Amino acid sequence: MRMRTAALLALIFILLLSNASLYMMYTNEHAKVVELQRKVEELTAGQTPTLPPAAQPIAEATIKAPAVSQSGEGMVTYITVAVAEGGGRVLVNTQPYMGVMFQESARTAVAVASELSGVDASKLDFVFTVTANATVVEGASAGAAMTVAAYSALTGAEINATVMITGTINPDGTIGKVGGILQKLDAAKKAGSTTFLIPEGQAVQIVWVRKEKRVETPLGVLIMTYYEPESVNVKEYAKTVYNITVIEVHDIEEVLRLMLC
């Protein structure tokens, strides 16, 4: 019994020594932290943290561009490019989210606009902002429109608000083909445009028309639903339905002649 009591007392003594040691270690470390905080306060006394001022835009331009919504309807987007002194960066606001193809189109647009205008883009920053009723903006079909906006900002030339364009921009300045032209034509009408520019070679569009056929069978009449392709002349369709003039364009220089005042 006495041996058990002695062992228990010894264990308690060891635990007390251990706790005391831990407490001393904590006290020492805490003192070091307090001393470090004091030194930092002394070094920073009277100093106010400052941030580098944001570069102010020296030029800005906005252009309307047609797009196709997630539900397949034509919609109007507004693309603004702000130009400021910088280091040749091309930035894209991420609200709504901009896809990789859109971002790459922005870079190509700046490169082409810079070459045509003769302005050195390596000393400037370009910030593209899209206003759209969408959560995601993806695709390269606004590339030509972004090029026009960048050129307008660099040169001060005014954009004709009654003209809209859909088409990608290639590094050599040619306009690439896109999809959804009929839906984008509807967007152009919503925007009040009277002239709509499309890539060369896309004046005829193929649409799939839903059709039904009645079939007599021993069990009764069956209605078969199927789709057939039909060709639509975009120029005639646009003039008849929307009173909009459609013009095919080959390159960005032709576009600039038609879109700038």
C-alpha positions in Angstrom: 0.0 0.0 0.0 2.8 2.4 0.9 4.6 1.5 -2.3 1.5 2.4 -4.4 1.1 5.7 -2.6 4.8 6.6 -3.1 4.5 5.7 -6.8 1.4 7.8 -7.2 3.1 10.8 -5.4 6.1 10.4 -7.7 3.9 10.4 -10.8 2.1 13.5 -9.6 5.4 15.2 -8.9 6.7 14.4 -12.4 3.5 15.8 -13.9 3.8 19.0 -12.0 7.4 19.4 -13.1 6.4 18.7 -16.7 3.6 21.3 -16.6 5.9 23.8 -15.0 8.4 23.3 -17.7 5.7 23.7 -20.4 4.5 26.9 -18.8 8.0 28.4 -18.7 8.5 27.5 -22.4 5.1 29.2 -23.2 6.0 32.2 -21.2 9.4 32.6 -22.9 7.9 32.2 -26.4 5.1 34.6 -25.6 7.7 37.2 -24.4 9.6 36.8 -27.7 6.4 37.5 -29.7 5.6 40.5 -27.6 9.1 41.9 -28.0 9.0 41.3 -31.8 5.6 43.1 -32.0 7.1 46.0 -30.1 10.1 46.3 -32.5 7.8 46.2 -35.5 5.7 49.0 -34.0 8.8 51.0 -33.4 10.0 50.6 -37.0 6.6 51.4 -38.5 5.7 54.2 -36.2 4.6 57.3 -38.2 4.5 55.3 -41.4 1.3 55.0 -43.4 1.1 52.1 -45.8 0.6 53.3 -49.4 -0.5 51.6 -52.5 0.7 52.5 -56.0 -2.0 54.7 -57.7 -4.1 52.9 -60.3 -3.4 54.0 -63.8 -6.0 56.3 -65.1 -7.5 55.6 -68.6 -6.2 57.9 -71.3 -8.7 56.7 -73.8 -11.9 54.5 -73.9 -14.3 53.2 -76.5 -17.5 51.1 -76.3 -19.0 49.0 -79.1 -22.2 46.9 -79.3 -21.7 43.3 -80.3 -24.3 40.6 -81.0 -24.1 37.3 -79.2 -26.2 34.1 -78.7 -27.6 33.5 -75.2 -27.5 30.1 -73.5 -31.1 29.6 -74.5 -30.2 30.1 -78.2 -31.6 33.6 -78.6 -29.9 36.7 -80.0 -28.7 39.2 -77.4 -26.8 42.5 -77.4 -23.5 42.8 -75.4 -21.5 46.0 -74.8 -17.7 45.7 -75.0 -15.7 48.6 -73.5 -11.9 48.9 -73.8 -10.0 51.3 -71.5 -6.5 52.2 -72.5 -3.9 53.4 -69.9 -0.2 53.8 -69.6 1.4 50.5 -68.8 3.5 47.7 -69.9 1.7 46.1 -72.8 -0.8 44.1 -70.8 -4.2 43.0 -72.1 -6.6 42.4 -69.3 -10.2 41.1 -69.3 -12.6 41.7 -66.4 -13.9 38.4 -65.1 -17.5 39.3 -64.3 -19.1 37.8 -66.2 -16.6 35.0 -66.6 -14.6 35.3 -69.8 -13.5 32.1 -71.5 -10.1 31.4 -72.9 -11.1 32.0 -76.5 -12.5 35.4 -75.7 -9.3 36.3 -73.9 -7.1 35.2 -76.8 -9.3 37.2 -79.2 -8.7 40.3 -77.0 -5.0 39.9 -77.4 -5.3 39.5 -81.2 -7.6 42.5 -81.4 -5.1 44.7 -79.6 -2.2 43.5 -81.8 -4.1 44.1 -85.0 -5.4 47.5 -83.9 -2.0 48.6 -82.7 -0.4 47.7 -86.1 -3.1 49.5 -88.1 -3.0 52.6 -86.0 0.7 52.8 -85.7 0.6 53.1 -81.9 3.1 51.2 -79.8 1.0 48.9 -77.6 4.0 47.8 -75.5 3.7 51.0 -73.5 0.0 50.7 -72.8 -2.4 48.5 -70.9 -5.8 47.5 -72.3 -8.7 46.5 -70.1 -11.8 44.9 -71.7 -15.1 44.9 -69.9 -18.2 43.2 -71.2 -21.7 44.1 -70.1 -24.0 41.2 -70.9 -27.0 39.4 -69.5 -25.0 36.2 -69.1 -22.8 34.5 -66.5 -20.3 33.2 -69.0 -19.0 34.9 -72.2 -17.1 32.6 -74.4 -16.1 32.3 -78.0 -14.1 34.4 -80.5 -17.0 35.9 -82.5 -16.6 39.3 -80.9 -12.9 39.5 -82.1 -13.7 41.9 -85.0 -15.8 44.1 -82.7 -13.0 44.3 -80.1 -10.5 45.2 -82.8 -12.8 48.1 -83.9 -13.1 49.2 -80.2 -9.4 49.1 -79.6 -8.7 51.0 -82.9 -11.3 53.6 -81.9 -9.7 54.1 -78.5 -6.2 54.4 -80.0 -7.1 56.9 -82.7 -10.1 58.7 -81.4 -12.2 57.7 -84.4 -15.9 57.5 -83.5 -17.8 54.2 -84.0 -21.1 54.3 -86.0 -23.7 53.0 -83.6 -26.0 51.9 -86.4 -23.5 49.3 -87.7 -22.8 46.0 -85.9 -20.5 43.2 -86.8 -20.0 39.5 -86.0 -16.8 37.7 -86.9 -13.5 36.5 -85.4 -10.2 38.4 -85.9 -7.2 36.7 -87.3 -3.6 37.9 -86.7 -3.3 38.9 -90.4 -6.5 41.1 -90.0 -8.8 38.9 -91.9 -12.3 38.2 -90.5 -13.1 34.6 -89.6 -16.4 32.7 -89.8 -18.8 32.4 -86.9 -22.0 30.6 -86.0 -25.4 31.8 -85.0 -25.7 34.5 -87.7 -29.5 34.5 -87.9 -29.8 34.8 -84.1 -27.2 37.6 -84.0 -29.1 39.3 -86.8 -32.1 39.4 -84.4 -29.8 40.9 -81.8 -28.8 43.6 -84.3 -32.4 44.5 -84.8 -32.9 44.8 -81.0 -29.9 47.1 -80.9 -31.4 49.4 -83.5 -28.8 48.6 -86.2 -29.5 49.3 -89.8 -26.3 47.6 -91.2 -25.0 44.2 -90.1 -21.5 43.0 -91.2 -20.8 39.3 -91.5 -17.7 37.3 -92.5 -17.2 36.8 -96.2 -18.8 33.6 -97.5 -21.6 33.3 -94.9 -24.4 35.0 -96.7 -26.2 31.7 -97.0 -27.1 29.8 -93.9 -28.4 26.3 -93.4 -31.3 26.0 -90.9 -33.0 22.8 -89.8 -36.8 23.1 -90.2 -39.1 21.0 -88.1 -41.8 19.2 -90.2 -44.5 16.7 -89.6 -46.0 13.9 -91.8 -49.2 11.9 -91.3 -48.8 8.2 -91.9 -51.8 5.8 -92.3 -51.2 2.5 -90.6 -53.5 -0.5 -89.7 -53.3 0.7 -86.1 -54.4 4.3 -87.0 -52.7 7.5 -88.0 -49.2 8.2 -86.9 -47.6 11.7 -86.9 -43.9 11.5 -87.8 -41.8 14.5 -86.8 -38.5 15.1 -88.7 -36.1 17.9 -89.7 -35.0 19.0 -93.1 -32.2 21.4 -94.0 -33.1 24.6 -95.8 -31.0 27.3 -97.2 -31.6 30.9 -96.1 -30.2 33.9 -98.0 -29.2 36.1 -95.1 -29.2 39.3 -97.1 -32.7 38.8 -98.4 -34.0 37.5 -95.0 -32.5 40.5 -93.2 -34.0 43.0 -95.6 -37.4 41.4 -95.7 -37.8 40.7 -92.0 -35.8 43.4 -90.3 -35.1 46.0 -92.9 -31.4 45.6 -92.2 -28.6 45.7 -94.8 -26.2 42.8 -94.6 -22.7 43.3 -96.0 -20.0 40.6 -96.2 -16.5 41.7 -95.2 -13.1 40.2 -95.8 -10.7 42.0 -93.5 -10.6 44.5 -90.7 -9.6 47.5 -92.9 -12.9 47.1 -94.8 -14.7 46.8 -91.5 -13.1 50.1 -90.2 -14.2 51.9 -93.4 -17.8 50.8 -92.8 -17.9 51.2 -89.0 -16.0 54.4 -88.2 -17.5 57.9 -88.7 
